[in-house]
Amino acid sequence: MLIVVPYYVYILRCDDDSYYTGFSEDLPLRMKLHWEGKGARYTRMHKPKKLVYVERFDSRSDAMNREKQVKKLNHHQKYLLITSHIKT
């Protein structure tokens, strides 16, 4: 039986209203590290406020490629991505 390990691309909104984009195999652990100030350098300097977006992938390479795409977006484009996926 083939076990697929999911990977996640996520966006955090920080206290200064900037966005941080990352990817992880273990999203709960990664969020814990960000909240505790032990995550990425960016989130140590810009305290994360809220997880605002998540995409799931079945391969590491797909997640890494998507992370690169999202990181190239400007602030407004990330906002549009986030708000286009909010269910009302």
DSSP file (Angstrom, degrees, kcal/mol; ACC not computed):
  #  RESIDUE AA STRUCTURE BP1 BP2  ACC     N-H-->O    O-->H-N    N-H-->O    O-->H-N    TCO  KAPPA ALPHA  PHI   PSI    X-CA   Y-CA   Z-CA
    1    1 A M              0   0    0      0, 0.0     2,-0.5     0, 0.0     0, 0.0   0.000 360.0 360.0 360.0 132.5    0.0    0.0    0.0
    2    2 A L        -     0   0    0      2,-0.0     2,-0.6     1,-0.0     0, 0.0  -0.744 360.0-154.9 -87.7 125.2    1.3    3.4   -1.0
    3    3 A I        -     0   0    0     -2,-0.5     2,-0.6     2,-0.0    -1,-0.0  -0.900   5.9-151.6-102.9 122.2    1.1    6.0    1.8
    4    4 A V        -     0   0    0     -2,-0.6    55,-0.1    55,-0.0    -2,-0.0  -0.829   5.0-151.0 -95.2 121.3    1.0    9.6    0.5
    5    5 A V        -     0   0    0     -2,-0.6     2,-0.1    53,-0.3    55,-0.0  -0.816  19.6-133.4 -90.7 121.7    2.5   12.2    2.9
    6    6 A P        -     0   0    0      0, 0.0     2,-0.3     0, 0.0    52,-0.2  -0.442  16.2-159.8 -77.3 150.2    0.7   15.5    2.4
    7    7 A Y  E     -A   57   0A   0     50,-2.8    50,-3.1    -2,-0.1     2,-0.4  -0.932   8.8-149.5-123.2 150.8    2.6   18.8    2.2
    8    8 A Y  E     -AB  56  24A   0     16,-3.0    16,-2.3    -2,-0.3     2,-0.5  -0.959  12.1-158.2-128.1 138.8    1.1   22.2    2.8
    9    9 A V  E     +AB  55  23A   0     46,-2.3    46,-2.6    -2,-0.4     2,-0.3  -0.957  30.2 177.6-107.0 133.9    1.7   25.7    1.5
   10   10 A Y  E     -AB  54  22A   0     12,-2.7    12,-2.2    -2,-0.5     2,-0.4  -0.927  25.8-145.9-138.8 158.9    0.5   28.3    3.9
   11   11 A I  E     -AB  53  21A   0     42,-2.1    41,-2.6    -2,-0.3    42,-1.2  -0.996  12.7-162.7-126.6 131.0    0.2   32.0    4.4
   12   12 A L  E     -AB  51  20A   0      8,-2.9     8,-2.4    -2,-0.4     2,-0.5  -0.890  13.7-140.0-106.7 140.9    0.4   33.7    7.8
   13   13 A R  E     -AB  50  19A   0     37,-3.1    36,-3.5    -2,-0.4    37,-1.8  -0.893  25.5-149.0 -96.2 131.4   -0.7   37.3    8.4
   14   14 A C  E >   -A   48   0A   0      4,-3.0     3,-2.4    -2,-0.5    33,-0.1  -0.498  27.8 -98.7 -99.2 167.7    1.7   39.0   10.7
   15   15 A D  T 3  S+     0   0    0     32,-3.0    -1,-0.1     1,-0.3    31,-0.0   0.793 124.7  52.7 -54.8 -32.3    1.1   41.8   13.3
   16   16 A D  T 3  S-     0   0    0     31,-0.2    -1,-0.3     2,-0.0     3,-0.1   0.248 121.4-108.6 -89.5  14.4    2.3   44.4   10.8
   17   17 A D  S <  S+     0   0    0     -3,-2.4    -2,-0.1     1,-0.3     2,-0.1   0.582  78.3 132.1  67.0  14.2   -0.2   43.1    8.2
   18   18 A S        -     0   0    0      1,-0.0    -4,-3.0    -5,-0.0     2,-0.4  -0.444  53.5-123.9 -81.6 168.4    2.6   41.6    6.1
   19   19 A Y  E     -B   13   0A   0     -6,-0.2     2,-0.4    -2,-0.1    -6,-0.2  -0.911  14.8-159.6-116.4 143.2    2.3   38.0    4.9
   20   20 A Y  E     -B   12   0A   0     -8,-2.4    -8,-2.9    -2,-0.4     2,-0.4  -0.990   9.8-161.8-118.5 130.7    4.7   35.1    5.3
   21   21 A T  E     +B   11   0A   0     -2,-0.4     2,-0.3   -10,-0.2   -10,-0.2  -0.932  22.5 147.5-113.2 134.7    4.5   32.2    3.0
   22   22 A G  E     -B   10   0A   0    -12,-2.2   -12,-2.7    -2,-0.4     2,-0.3  -0.901  32.5-132.4-149.4 178.6    5.9   28.8    3.7
   23   23 A F  E     +B    9   0A   0     -2,-0.3     2,-0.3   -14,-0.2   -14,-0.2  -0.979  23.3 171.4-138.6 155.1    5.5   25.1    3.2
   24   24 A S  E     -B    8   0A   0    -16,-2.3   -16,-3.0    -2,-0.3     3,-0.2  -0.994  37.7-145.2-158.7 154.5    5.6   22.1    5.6
   25   25 A E  S    S+     0   0    0     -2,-0.3     2,-0.5     1,-0.2    -1,-0.1   0.719 105.8  42.0 -88.4 -29.0    5.0   18.4    5.9
   26   26 A D     >  +     0   0    0      1,-0.2     4,-2.4   -18,-0.1    -1,-0.2  -0.792  69.8 178.0-122.0  85.6    3.8   18.8    9.5
   27   27 A L  H  > S+     0   0    0     -2,-0.5     4,-2.7    -3,-0.2     5,-0.2   0.894  77.6  52.1 -61.3 -45.8    1.6   21.9    9.5
   28   28 A P  H  > S+     0   0    0      0, 0.0     4,-2.1     0, 0.0    -1,-0.2   0.920 113.3  45.2 -58.5 -42.3    0.6   21.8   13.2
   29   29 A L  H  > S+     0   0    0      2,-0.2     4,-2.2     1,-0.2    -2,-0.2   0.918 112.6  50.9 -66.0 -42.5    4.3   21.5   14.3
   30   30 A R  H  X S+     0   0    0     -4,-2.4     4,-2.2     1,-0.2    -1,-0.2   0.902 110.1  49.6 -62.8 -40.7    5.3   24.3   12.0
   31   31 A M  H  X S+     0   0    0     -4,-2.7     4,-2.9     2,-0.2     5,-0.2   0.918 108.5  53.5 -63.7 -42.0    2.6   26.6   13.3
   32   32 A K  H  X S+     0   0    0     -4,-2.1     4,-2.0    -5,-0.2     6,-0.2   0.916 108.9  49.3 -57.9 -44.3    3.7   25.8   16.9
   33   33 A L  H  <>S+     0   0    0     -4,-2.2     5,-3.0     2,-0.2     6,-0.8   0.912 111.6  48.5 -63.0 -43.1    7.2   26.8   16.0
   34   34 A H  H ><5S+     0   0    0     -4,-2.2     3,-1.5     4,-0.3     5,-0.3   0.946 111.9  48.7 -60.8 -48.0    6.1   30.1   14.4
   35   35 A W  H 3<5S+     0   0    0     -4,-2.9    -1,-0.2     1,-0.3    -2,-0.2   0.838 111.5  50.3 -63.2 -32.9    3.9   31.0   17.4
   36   36 A E  T 3<5S-     0   0    0     -4,-2.0    -1,-0.3    -5,-0.2    -2,-0.2   0.435 117.3-111.5 -86.0   1.4    6.7   30.3   19.8
   37   37 A G  T < 5S+     0   0    0     -3,-1.5    -3,-0.2    -4,-0.3    -2,-0.1   0.715  93.2 106.8  77.0  20.3    9.2   32.5   17.8
   38   38 A K      < +     0   0    0     -5,-3.0    -4,-0.3    -6,-0.2    -5,-0.1   0.214  58.2  85.0-113.5  11.8   11.2   29.4   16.7
   39   39 A G  S    S-     0   0    0     -6,-0.8    -5,-0.1     1,-0.3    -8,-0.1   0.352  91.4 -18.3 -88.4-138.5   10.1   29.4   13.1
   40   40 A A     >  -     0   0    0      1,-0.1     4,-1.2     3,-0.0    -1,-0.3  -0.248  63.4-113.8 -67.3 154.7   11.5   31.3   10.2
   41   41 A R  H  > S+     0   0    0      1,-0.2     4,-1.5     2,-0.2     3,-0.5   0.894 116.3  57.7 -55.1 -41.6   13.6   34.4   10.7
   42   42 A Y  H  > S+     0   0    0      1,-0.2     4,-2.2     2,-0.2     3,-0.4   0.921 107.2  45.9 -58.3 -45.3   10.9   36.5    9.1
   43   43 A T  H  4 S+     0   0    0      1,-0.2    -1,-0.2     2,-0.2    -2,-0.2   0.654 106.7  59.1 -77.7 -13.2    8.3   35.4   11.6
   44   44 A R  H  < S+     0   0    0     -4,-1.2    -1,-0.2    -3,-0.5     3,-0.2   0.811 115.9  35.5 -75.2 -30.8   10.7   35.9   14.5
   45   45 A M  H  < S+     0   0    0     -4,-1.5     2,-0.5    -3,-0.4    -2,-0.2   0.722 125.4  40.8 -92.1 -25.1   10.9   39.6   13.4
   46   46 A H  S  < S-     0   0    0     -4,-2.2    -1,-0.3    -5,-0.2   -26,-0.0  -0.871  93.0-133.5-126.1  93.6    7.3   40.0   12.3
   47   47 A K        -     0   0    0     -2,-0.5   -32,-3.0    -3,-0.2   -31,-0.2  -0.202  21.4-119.8 -55.9 125.8    5.1   38.2   14.9
   48   48 A P  E     -A   14   0A   0      0, 0.0   -34,-0.3     0, 0.0    -1,-0.1  -0.433  30.3-179.7 -69.0 139.9    2.5   35.9   13.2
   49   49 A K  E     -     0   0A   0    -36,-3.5     2,-0.3     1,-0.3   -35,-0.2   0.776  60.4  -2.8-105.0 -41.8   -1.1   36.8   14.0
   50   50 A K  E     -A   13   0A   0    -37,-1.8   -37,-3.1     0, 0.0     2,-0.6  -0.991  57.9-119.6-158.8 140.9   -3.2   34.3   12.1
   51   51 A L  E     +A   12   0A   0     -2,-0.3   -39,-0.2   -39,-0.2     3,-0.1  -0.771  38.9 170.0 -78.6 119.3   -3.0   31.4    9.6
   52   52 A V  E     +     0   0A   0    -41,-2.6     2,-0.3    -2,-0.6   -40,-0.2   0.536  53.4  24.9-114.6  -9.0   -5.0   32.8    6.7
   53   53 A Y  E     +A   11   0A   0    -42,-1.2   -42,-2.1     2,-0.0     2,-0.3  -0.966  52.6 177.7-160.8 138.6   -4.5   30.3    3.9
   54   54 A V  E     -A   10   0A   0     -2,-0.3     2,-0.4   -44,-0.2   -44,-0.2  -0.994   4.1-174.3-143.5 136.2   -3.5   26.6    3.3
   55   55 A E  E     -A    9   0A   0    -46,-2.6   -46,-2.3    -2,-0.3     2,-0.4  -0.982  18.2-142.2-124.4 142.8   -3.2   24.5    0.2
   56   56 A R  E     -A    8   0A   0     -2,-0.4     2,-0.3   -48,-0.2   -48,-0.2  -0.854  18.1-176.4-107.8 139.9   -2.5   20.7    0.4
   57   57 A F  E     -A    7   0A   0    -50,-3.1   -50,-2.8    -2,-0.4     3,-0.0  -0.954  28.3-142.8-133.5 152.6   -0.2   18.8   -2.0
   58   58 A D  S    S+     0   0    0     -2,-0.3     2,-0.4   -52,-0.2   -53,-0.3   0.512  85.7  48.7 -92.2  -6.2    0.6   15.2   -2.4
   59   59 A S  S  > S-     0   0    0      1,-0.1     4,-2.0   -52,-0.1     5,-0.2  -0.986  71.9-134.6-136.5 148.6    4.3   15.8   -3.3
   60   60 A R  H  > S+     0   0    0     -2,-0.4     4,-2.8     1,-0.2     5,-0.2   0.905 108.1  53.3 -61.5 -43.5    7.1   17.9   -1.9
   61   61 A S  H  > S+     0   0    0      1,-0.2     4,-2.4     2,-0.2    -1,-0.2   0.892 107.8  50.0 -64.1 -39.4    8.1   19.2   -5.3
   62   62 A D  H  > S+     0   0    0      2,-0.2     4,-2.3     1,-0.2    -1,-0.2   0.918 112.8  47.5 -63.0 -42.6    4.5   20.4   -6.1
   63   63 A A  H  X S+     0   0    0     -4,-2.0     4,-2.6     2,-0.2    -2,-0.2   0.914 112.3  48.9 -65.0 -42.8    4.4   22.2   -2.7
   64   64 A M  H  X S+     0   0    0     -4,-2.8     4,-2.0     2,-0.2    -2,-0.2   0.893 111.7  49.3 -65.4 -39.2    7.8   23.8   -3.2
   65   65 A N  H  X S+     0   0    0     -4,-2.4     4,-2.0    -5,-0.2    -1,-0.2   0.912 112.3  47.8 -65.3 -41.9    6.8   25.0   -6.7
   66   66 A R  H  X S+     0   0    0     -4,-2.3     4,-2.7     2,-0.2     5,-0.2   0.901 108.6  54.6 -66.7 -39.6    3.6   26.4   -5.4
   67   67 A E  H  X S+     0   0    0     -4,-2.6     4,-2.6     1,-0.2    -1,-0.2   0.925 107.9  50.1 -58.4 -44.1    5.4   28.1   -2.5
   68   68 A K  H  X S+     0   0    0     -4,-2.0     4,-1.1     1,-0.2    -1,-0.2   0.908 110.7  50.0 -60.4 -42.4    7.7   29.8   -5.0
   69   69 A Q  H >< S+     0   0    0     -4,-2.0     3,-0.6     1,-0.2     4,-0.5   0.941 112.8  45.6 -60.9 -48.1    4.7   31.0   -7.1
   70   70 A V  H >< S+     0   0    0     -4,-2.7     3,-1.4     1,-0.2    -2,-0.2   0.885 107.3  57.6 -66.5 -38.8    3.0   32.5   -4.1
   71   71 A K  H 3< S+     0   0    0     -4,-2.6    -1,-0.2     1,-0.3    -2,-0.2   0.773 100.9  58.7 -63.4 -24.7    6.1   34.2   -2.8
   72   72 A K  T << S+     0   0    0     -4,-1.1    -1,-0.3    -3,-0.6    -2,-0.2   0.641  86.9  98.2 -78.0 -14.9    6.4   36.0   -6.1
   73   73 A L  S <  S-     0   0    0     -3,-1.4     2,-0.1    -4,-0.5    -3,-0.0  -0.425  75.8-123.2 -72.5 147.7    2.9   37.6   -5.6
   74   74 A N     >  -     0   0    0     -2,-0.1     4,-2.4     1,-0.1     5,-0.2  -0.311  35.6 -91.5 -81.4 175.9    2.7   41.1   -4.2
   75   75 A H  H  > S+     0   0    0      1,-0.2     4,-2.3     2,-0.2     5,-0.1   0.904 126.2  47.4 -56.3 -46.7    0.8   41.9   -1.1
   76   76 A H  H  > S+     0   0    0      1,-0.2     4,-2.5     2,-0.2    -1,-0.2   0.900 110.6  51.7 -65.4 -40.5   -2.4   42.7   -2.9
   77   77 A Q  H  > S+     0   0    0      2,-0.2     4,-2.2     1,-0.2    -1,-0.2   0.887 110.0  49.6 -64.4 -38.1   -2.3   39.5   -5.0
   78   78 A K  H  X S+     0   0    0     -4,-2.4     4,-2.7     2,-0.2    -1,-0.2   0.911 109.2  52.7 -65.0 -41.4   -1.8   37.5   -1.9
   79   79 A Y  H  X S+     0   0    0     -4,-2.3     4,-2.9    -5,-0.2     5,-0.2   0.928 109.7  48.5 -57.9 -45.8   -4.8   39.2   -0.3
   80   80 A L  H  X S+     0   0    0     -4,-2.5     4,-1.9     2,-0.2    -1,-0.2   0.895 110.8  50.7 -63.0 -40.3   -6.9   38.3   -3.4
   81   81 A L  H  X S+     0   0    0     -4,-2.2     4,-0.6     2,-0.2    -2,-0.2   0.937 113.4  45.7 -60.4 -47.4   -5.7   34.7   -3.2
   82   82 A I  H >< S+     0   0    0     -4,-2.7     3,-1.1     1,-0.2     4,-0.2   0.941 115.3  44.7 -62.7 -49.4   -6.6   34.5    0.5
   83   83 A T  H >< S+     0   0    0     -4,-2.9     3,-0.8     1,-0.3    -1,-0.2   0.758 104.6  62.8 -72.1 -23.2  -10.0   36.1    0.1
   84   84 A S  H 3< S+     0   0    0     -4,-1.9    -1,-0.3    -5,-0.2    -2,-0.2   0.675 106.5  46.5 -73.3 -14.7  -10.9   34.1   -3.0
   85   85 A H  T << S+     0   0    0     -3,-1.1     2,-0.5    -4,-0.6    -1,-0.2   0.336  83.4 111.1-108.5   5.1  -10.8   30.9   -0.9
   86   86 A I    <   -     0   0    0     -3,-0.8     2,-0.5    -4,-0.2   -33,-0.0  -0.696  62.6-140.1 -81.9 126.3  -12.7   32.1    2.2
   87   87 A K              0   0    0     -2,-0.5    -2,-0.1     1,-0.1    -3,-0.0  -0.736 360.0 360.0 -88.5 130.5  -16.0   30.4    2.4
   88   88 A T              0   0    0     -2,-0.5    -1,-0.1     0, 0.0    -2,-0.0   0.407 360.0 360.0-105.5 360.0  -19.0   32.5    3.4
